[in-house]
Amino acid sequence: MFHICFAANEGYIKYTAVLIASIIKSVDTTKKFKDFFETNNANGGGGYENLNFQPLQSNLNSTQSSLAEFKKVDYNSLNKDEQREGFIFHILSDFVSENSRDKLDKLAKELSQIYPCEIHIHICKNLPPYANTPTYFRLFIINFMPQSVSRCLYLDGDMLAFRDLRELWTLDLKGKAVGAINDNELIKKNHRKRKTGLFKDFYFNAGFLLMNLDEWRGQSTFEKCLEFLTIYKDKVLFADQDALNFAIPKDKTLVLPLDYNLFIGVFSNITCSDEAKKFAFDYTRKEVNFALSHPAIVHFIAFKPWLRPYLIVDTNGKALGMQWWDIALKTPCFKDEYQQEFDERKETYKRDEIFGKYVGFLILQSSQNLLGYLKMPFVVYRAFKDKERGRLDLQNLNSQLPNFSPNEHNLAYALFGAAKRAWENKHKGRLIDLPHRVWRLKLRYEKYGIARAIAQENLGK
């Protein structure tokens, strides 16, 4: 069976439930685990009809897999438990109410109609003072896994699965402590700025960890993490993620494709390792474009889907946050709670979406020529002032706005974000500086935006 772990306090349980539902929804029930050893195929998804799930839109076809070139273990070398179908989800927490426990138990039973699964809850007690927040709970996974379990997957709760994850359990992790994804280069840059002397060459994101538990036990990885947090506590910038990167060196890490931990910001714009000396992610443009068109897991870092679902769209032009809501509103035992929350927020969502698109459109229009750039601060000032005074008919405005391409949509909302920050800091002169920021943003999106992934995908058709 396939063990997946999460760290969540009581308030984050419902978000974890959506991720669990998306994992089960993404299982291709026409395939057995053994099939992933016999072919290099990945899948779309299936088996969701019983619970009225709608499939998440991915362009992945039956002959493509980013893991095709990775070495796999011999299926016959696995024991019966490792070959057995089914997910065991583990939630590490400091407290889970009886109401949440009951809902999780019912969730597992309903999802098992699609594909076998169980949900186990582990309460972390007597933790060190620095480990009293959920992000640190993942360090203690090793303490809750039976000795017979040699591998598990850890996922952050603000993720959504788009593809069958079982293929991850085919990978050969011999001699590796984790399979993980390279993190944004800004992490290492921040350590250089603070002169910590740490993480100069390599750094992975700990939101996705394919853990080789045998290696963790043999290399005392857990103990090394605690040692780091004690000795280097004044140099810690990114909590337990720093500790994990200290305890697990590069030669003990299997670097996996970006599509298994695809930051939502990558859908906006990203510089790749083969495009610039100062790149954001150590992946090539081809690898990034594949991930954008064929995401396995989307990670909602910085842009939570339950707050601003319309903000960023995928290569199909579908809002990623609304795809999260599609699953949330159909997640057994939690869907009524989510329906109430969505009904309370949908008018705010719509108003914010229209106003953001309107401001983005005004800026795009203004940026067509030099005179427009000169007028831009006044145009933006008037738009925010009119909204503040209730002078905008948003419904009428919405009918007049054009349909954006995916790249134009993501750029428009990035421009709106820049304008909003400028408006909020207008007393510091930020509105005057806005045209320069807009010019730079437009250049970035033209060179590194999602349009490049769409163009590459169309070439392959």
KAJO-V966278 format. One record per backbone hydrogen bond with DSSP energy under -1.0 kcal/mol. CO is the residue of the C=O (numbers start at 1). NH is the residue of the N-H. Records with the same first field share a line. If there is no record, write none. Layout:
CO = NH, NH
This chain:
2 = 88
3 = 153
4 = 90
5 = 155
6 = 92
9 = 12
12 = 16
13 = 17
14 = 18
15 = 19
16 = 20
17 = 21
18 = 22
19 = 23
20 = 24
21 = 25
22 = 26
24 = 27
27 = 29
28 = 31
32 = 35
33 = 36
34 = 37
35 = 39
48 = 51, 53
49 = 52
61 = 64
65 = 68
67 = 70
71 = 172
74 = 77
75 = 78
79 = 83
80 = 84
86 = 2
87 = 118
88 = 4
89 = 120
90 = 6
91 = 122
92 = 8
93 = 124
97 = 101
98 = 102
99 = 103
100 = 104
101 = 105
102 = 106
103 = 107
104 = 108
105 = 109
106 = 110
107 = 111
108 = 112
110 = 113
111 = 114, 115
116 = 87
118 = 89
120 = 91
122 = 93
128 = 131
133 = 136
134 = 137
136 = 139
137 = 140
138 = 141
140 = 143
141 = 144, 145
146 = 149
150 = 213
152 = 211
153 = 5
154 = 209
158 = 300
160 = 298
165 = 168
166 = 169
167 = 170
168 = 171
170 = 73
173 = 176
177 = 212
178 = 254
179 = 210
180 = 256
181 = 205
184 = 187
185 = 189
186 = 190
187 = 191
188 = 192
189 = 193
190 = 194
191 = 196
203 = 183
207 = 156
209 = 154, 211
210 = 179
211 = 152, 213
212 = 216
213 = 217
214 = 218
215 = 219
216 = 221
220 = 224
221 = 225
222 = 226
223 = 227
224 = 228
225 = 229
226 = 230
227 = 231
228 = 232
232 = 235
238 = 241
239 = 243
240 = 244
241 = 245
242 = 246
243 = 247
244 = 248
249 = 252
250 = 253
252 = 177, 178
254 = 180
257 = 260
258 = 261
259 = 296, 297
262 = 299
263 = 266
264 = 267
265 = 268, 269
271 = 280, 281
272 = 275, 276
277 = 279
280 = 185
281 = 283
283 = 273
284 = 288
285 = 289
286 = 290
287 = 291
288 = 292
289 = 293
290 = 294
293 = 59
296 = 162, 163
297 = 262
298 = 160
299 = 264, 301
304 = 307, 308
308 = 311
309 = 321
312 = 320
314 = 317
318 = 314
319 = 323
320 = 324
321 = 325
322 = 326
323 = 327
324 = 328
325 = 329
327 = 330
328 = 331
331 = 334, 335
334 = 338
335 = 339
336 = 340
337 = 341
338 = 342
339 = 343
340 = 344
341 = 345
342 = 346
345 = 349
346 = 350
347 = 351
348 = 352
349 = 353
350 = 354
351 = 355
352 = 356
353 = 357
354 = 358
355 = 359
356 = 360
357 = 361
358 = 362
359 = 363
360 = 364
361 = 365
362 = 366
363 = 367
365 = 368
369 = 373
370 = 374
371 = 375
372 = 376
375 = 379
376 = 380
377 = 381
378 = 382
379 = 383
380 = 384
381 = 385
382 = 386
383 = 387
384 = 388
385 = 389
386 = 391
387 = 390
392 = 394
393 = 397
394 = 398
395 = 399
397 = 400
405 = 409
406 = 410
407 = 411
408 = 412
409 = 413
410 = 414
411 = 415
412 = 416
413 = 417
414 = 418
415 = 419
416 = 420
417 = 421
418 = 422
419 = 423
420 = 424
421 = 425
423 = 426
425 = 428, 430
426 = 429
429 = 433
433 = 437
434 = 438
435 = 439
436 = 440
437 = 441
438 = 442
439 = 443
440 = 444
441 = 445
442 = 446
443 = 447
444 = 448
445 = 449
448 = 270
449 = 452
450 = 454
451 = 455
452 = 456
453 = 457
454 = 458
455 = 459
456 = 460
